[in-house]
Amino acid sequence: MSSRTFQCPKCNNADRRKLKEIEDKEKPALYYSMQGTPVFPKKIHCGACGHEWPKTG
């Protein structure tokens, strides 16, 4: 994760240990790497309440 801090819009959790950046495989791949593996857009998952939202920026 980058140095940017995220905060859950649902429960206002800002604990970096409970916020995970995961791939959003429901959306199409952005591009394919040199090895041929797809690179998907990212979303943030809150471990406290289970809410997920797209990563922007």
Residue pairs with C-beta under 8 A, 6 or more apart in sequence:
1 16
1 19
1 21
4 57
5 14
5 16
6 14
6 16
6 19
6 44
7 13
7 14
8 14
8 19
8 44
8 46
8 48
8 49
8 51
8 53
9 51
9 53
10 46
10 49
10 51
11 46
11 48
11 49
11 51
13 19
13 46
13 48
13 49
15 48
17 47
18 46
18 47
18 48
19 44
19 45
19 46
19 47
20 44
20 45
20 47
21 42
21 43
21 44
21 45
21 55
22 42
22 43
22 44
22 45
23 40
23 41
23 42
23 43
24 40
24 41
24 42
24 43
24 54
25 40
27 40
27 41
29 38
29 39
29 40
30 39
30 40
30 41
31 38
31 39
32 38
32 39
33 39
41 54
41 55
42 54
42 55
43 52
43 53
43 54
43 55
44 52
44 53
44 54
44 55
45 51
45 52
46 52
